[in-house]
Amino acid sequence: MSNVYLNPTNLVLTVRGTNEARQQIEKLIGSQKEKVSQELHDLAEQLRKARIDDDFVETDLLTWTKILEELEYNINNISSSTAIHEDPTKLLVAKISIDATMQQHLEDERFGKSMGNVCIADSGHLAYHLGPERSDAFVCGKQEYSSGKYKIQFIMNKKNSICVTSFNIISKSTSIATNEFIVEESSYGWYSNDDICCGGADLSSYKLRHDMKGETTIEIELLLDCDNQKISYFNERTKNRRAMNVNIRKCPFPWQLLFYLYDVEDSVRLVSSTKLL
């Protein structure tokens, strides 16, 4: 049997690296808890003022309920938003670093302009159909994409499986705030019933491929490949991937995200956005 000897210097470095990682995790979780605590305080102030003034309507109640749901989600996912990475080039002692992906990425993409009965909440990361009845509603992302590759993760929640939603890209030069706007002719992307938007191209030969139809919660990882003029998505539940090319004459750069909502309370929440190297 061979004996294994551990150099005391490596022991010190291992302990030091572990302590540094622990401190980073504690600092990250502490900052996230502080952010959620502040949002809860702000919401409590809104509710207190509304109660004192006796000045609120049903849509206010819907907005506050959605904000509470988002805060509950953020609280439950504070720890899961961190990732630990080891540097394999370091012998014996692995260099540990903490990647605050959720905290960093959510600062990137947010919702901006909209058309129809859309409410934007949670610092621009949540958009939902405000009602009071079903109607066409659109909301765009603020970021512009002209070069490179980007990964955007989001979750679409539908009130029922019948009504259709969609996620798309659109040229910034195309206005959604006109009666002439037609999503099928002006954007590229996918409907929740698995139909596609392809810049008004002839889809008579398109073969429908079942993936999202019938689902009420759809978790998507969308990839924008500006350099190769194509977009694709990965469905977290089904593990299916879909892709399409983009005609930049019909959809010129810069691109922006576009989401279509129809039923009351249908929503989309941006989870993260990353520029890929």
C-alpha distance (Angstrom), angle and dihedral (degrees) to the residues before:
residue distance angle dihedral
M1 . . .
S2 3.83 . .
N3 3.78 122.7 .
V4 3.81 121.4 -129.5
Y5 3.79 117.5 -144.4
L6 3.81 122.8 -163.0
N7 3.77 117.9 -152.0
P8 3.86 110.2 -125.4
T9 3.79 90.0 -134.8
N10 3.79 90.3 58.9
L11 3.79 89.7 49.0
V12 3.80 90.3 56.1
L13 3.80 92.0 47.4
T14 3.80 91.6 48.6
V15 3.80 92.3 51.8
R16 3.79 91.3 44.7
G17 3.83 92.2 50.4
T18 3.79 91.3 47.9
N19 3.80 92.1 49.8
E20 3.81 91.5 49.0
A21 3.81 90.9 51.4
R22 3.80 91.5 47.8
Q23 3.82 90.9 50.2
Q24 3.81 91.2 49.6
I25 3.81 91.1 51.0
E26 3.82 92.5 47.7
K27 3.81 91.1 48.6
L28 3.82 92.9 48.1
I29 3.80 95.1 47.6
G30 3.80 90.2 44.9
S31 3.80 92.4 54.1
Q32 3.81 91.8 47.3
K33 3.81 91.4 49.8
E34 3.81 89.7 49.4
K35 3.82 90.8 52.1
V36 3.82 92.8 49.7
S37 3.82 90.6 45.5
Q38 3.81 90.9 53.9
E39 3.81 91.5 49.2
L40 3.82 90.2 50.8
H41 3.81 89.9 49.8
D42 3.82 91.5 50.6
L43 3.81 91.3 49.1
A44 3.82 91.2 48.6
E45 3.81 89.5 53.0
Q46 3.81 90.9 51.6
L47 3.81 91.2 50.5
R48 3.81 92.7 46.3
K49 3.81 92.6 50.5
A50 3.82 92.3 46.3
R51 3.82 90.7 50.9
I52 3.81 93.2 48.5
D53 3.80 93.4 45.9
D54 3.82 92.1 39.5
D55 3.79 85.3 -137.8
F56 3.80 114.8 136.9
V57 3.79 138.7 102.4
E58 3.79 136.7 -159.1
T59 3.80 93.4 -84.8
D60 3.81 89.4 56.4
L61 3.80 89.7 54.8
L62 3.81 89.9 50.7
T63 3.80 91.5 50.3
W64 3.83 92.9 49.1
T65 3.81 91.2 47.9
K66 3.81 91.4 52.7
I67 3.81 91.7 48.7
L68 3.82 90.7 50.8
E69 3.81 90.4 50.5
E70 3.80 90.6 51.9
L71 3.81 92.3 47.9
E72 3.80 89.8 50.4
Y73 3.81 89.5 51.7
N74 3.82 91.9 49.0
I75 3.82 91.9 49.0
N76 3.80 92.0 50.6
N77 3.81 91.9 48.3
I78 3.81 101.4 44.4
S79 3.80 94.6 107.3
S80 3.82 96.0 37.4
S81 3.81 92.0 60.9
T82 3.81 92.0 73.8
A83 3.77 126.9 82.3
I84 3.81 128.1 -165.8
H85 3.80 118.7 -141.3
E86 3.78 128.5 -169.0
D87 3.79 125.0 -154.0
P88 3.84 105.4 -131.4
T89 3.82 91.6 -165.4
K90 3.81 90.2 71.9
L91 3.80 111.1 87.4
L92 3.80 118.1 -133.4
V93 3.80 92.8 -20.7
A94 3.79 112.4 69.4
K95 3.79 116.1 -151.9
I96 3.79 106.4 -129.1
S97 3.78 121.7 -154.5
I98 3.78 130.3 178.3
D99 3.80 118.6 -133.7
A100 3.82 111.7 -156.0
T101 3.79 92.0 -161.2
M102 3.80 98.1 160.4
Q103 3.77 93.8 48.0
Q104 3.78 95.0 47.4
H105 3.79 100.3 39.5
L106 3.78 97.6 49.0
E107 3.80 88.6 63.1
D108 3.81 89.5 64.9
E109 3.80 113.4 58.1
R110 3.79 121.6 34.8
F111 3.77 135.7 158.8
G112 3.79 118.1 -93.3
K113 3.79 130.4 161.0
S114 3.79 120.4 24.0
M115 3.77 141.3 177.6
G116 3.79 125.4 -148.9
N117 3.79 129.9 12.6
V118 3.79 99.0 -23.2
C119 3.79 127.2 145.2
I120 3.81 119.1 -160.4
A121 3.81 116.2 -155.3
D122 3.82 143.4 156.1
S123 3.82 94.3 58.0
G124 3.80 91.9 -53.0
H125 3.81 97.2 -50.3
L126 3.83 97.7 103.1
A127 3.80 128.6 56.4
Y128 3.79 125.3 176.5
H129 3.79 140.2 171.2
L130 3.79 107.5 -98.6
G131 3.80 98.6 -162.5
P132 2.97 137.6 167.1
E133 3.81 82.7 -174.8
R134 3.78 138.6 2.1
S135 3.78 114.1 -74.7
D136 3.79 142.5 142.2
A137 3.80 111.8 -78.4
F138 3.80 131.5 172.8
V139 3.78 134.4 -169.2
C140 3.81 128.6 -175.5
G141 3.77 133.3 -154.9
K142 3.78 119.3 -116.5
Q143 3.80 98.3 -133.4
E144 3.79 123.1 92.3
Y145 3.81 122.6 -142.3
S146 3.81 120.9 -159.1
S147 3.81 107.0 141.1
G148 3.77 138.6 15.3
K149 3.80 130.5 26.4
Y150 3.79 126.9 -65.8
K151 3.79 134.8 -171.4
I152 3.81 118.1 -153.6
Q153 3.79 121.7 -176.1
F154 3.79 121.3 -162.0
I155 3.79 142.3 156.6
M156 3.79 123.4 -134.8
N157 3.81 117.6 -159.9
K158 3.81 119.7 -165.4
K159 3.79 125.4 -163.3
N160 3.80 89.7 -138.0
S161 3.79 137.6 -0.3
I162 3.80 95.7 -114.3
C163 3.79 102.6 68.7
V164 3.79 118.9 72.8
T165 3.80 130.7 -125.3
S166 3.80 128.7 178.5
F167 3.80 143.4 -159.9
N168 3.78 119.0 -149.0
I169 3.76 149.0 149.4
I170 3.79 122.5 -115.2
S171 3.77 134.4 -176.1
K172 3.79 113.7 -101.9
S173 3.81 87.2 -130.4
T174 3.81 90.8 64.6
S175 3.79 115.1 87.2
I176 3.80 118.8 -143.2
A177 3.82 91.9 -168.8
T178 3.81 96.1 82.2
N179 3.78 134.7 87.0
E180 3.80 88.9 -125.7
F181 3.82 92.9 63.1
I182 3.82 111.6 115.0
V183 3.78 114.9 179.8
E184 3.84 94.8 -151.7
E185 3.81 92.4 56.2
S186 3.80 99.9 38.5
S187 3.81 105.2 41.9
Y188 3.78 146.5 44.3
G189 3.78 121.8 -134.0
W190 3.77 147.8 79.0
Y191 3.80 137.7 -65.9
S192 3.79 121.2 -139.6
N193 3.83 88.8 -115.3
D194 3.84 88.1 60.0
D195 3.80 96.4 -105.2
I196 3.80 115.3 130.8
C197 3.79 139.2 -134.0
C198 3.78 111.0 -140.1
G199 3.79 109.2 170.3
G200 3.79 94.0 -83.6
A201 3.82 93.7 -56.1
D202 3.80 120.5 155.4
L203 3.82 106.4 -90.3
S204 3.79 98.2 -179.5
S205 3.82 90.9 113.7
Y206 3.81 94.4 43.7
K207 3.80 112.5 120.4
L208 3.81 112.4 -144.5
R209 3.81 111.8 -126.2
H210 3.79 115.9 -160.5
D211 3.79 115.0 -125.7
M212 3.82 117.6 117.8
K213 3.80 102.9 18.8
G214 3.80 113.5 122.7
E215 3.81 94.6 16.5
T216 3.80 122.9 123.6
T217 3.82 96.9 -169.8
I218 3.80 116.4 47.5
E219 3.80 120.9 -179.0
I220 3.79 111.3 -166.0
E221 3.79 137.8 -176.3
L222 3.81 106.1 -158.4
L223 3.80 120.5 -162.9
L224 3.81 120.5 -158.8
D225 3.80 112.1 -164.1
C226 3.78 104.3 -173.1
D227 3.81 94.4 170.4
N228 3.81 92.3 59.2
Q229 3.82 94.8 32.0
K230 3.79 96.5 -123.4
I231 3.78 140.5 112.0
S232 3.79 131.2 -153.3
Y233 3.78 140.3 173.7
F234 3.79 139.8 -150.3
N235 3.81 119.5 -148.5
E236 3.82 107.4 -141.9
R237 3.82 93.2 -154.6
T238 3.80 102.6 43.1
K239 3.83 95.5 28.3
N240 3.81 88.5 -136.1
R241 3.79 122.5 145.3
R242 3.80 127.2 -152.4
A243 3.81 129.7 -177.0
M244 3.80 139.8 -178.0
N245 3.78 137.7 -178.5
V246 3.80 120.1 -117.9
N247 3.80 123.1 -137.4
I248 3.79 101.8 -141.1
R249 3.79 91.2 -161.6
K250 3.80 87.3 66.1
C251 3.81 95.2 33.4
P252 3.82 107.4 26.9
F253 3.79 124.9 -172.8
P254 2.93 138.4 -55.8
W255 3.79 97.6 59.8
Q256 3.79 125.5 -160.4
L257 3.79 132.2 -168.2
L258 3.81 117.0 -101.2
F259 3.81 127.3 -169.2
Y260 3.79 127.1 -170.6
L261 3.84 120.8 -151.2
Y262 3.78 126.3 -178.7
D263 3.80 114.2 163.1
V264 3.81 123.6 68.0
E265 3.83 110.5 -92.2
D266 3.81 94.2 13.5
S267 3.79 104.9 144.4
V268 3.79 146.1 -179.0
R269 3.78 125.2 -154.7
L270 3.81 123.5 -164.3
V271 3.79 109.7 -135.2
S272 3.82 103.7 177.4
S273 3.79 143.6 -22.9
T274 3.78 125.8 -158.1
K275 3.78 136.4 178.9
L276 3.80 107.6 -134.3
L277 3.77 120.9 -136.7
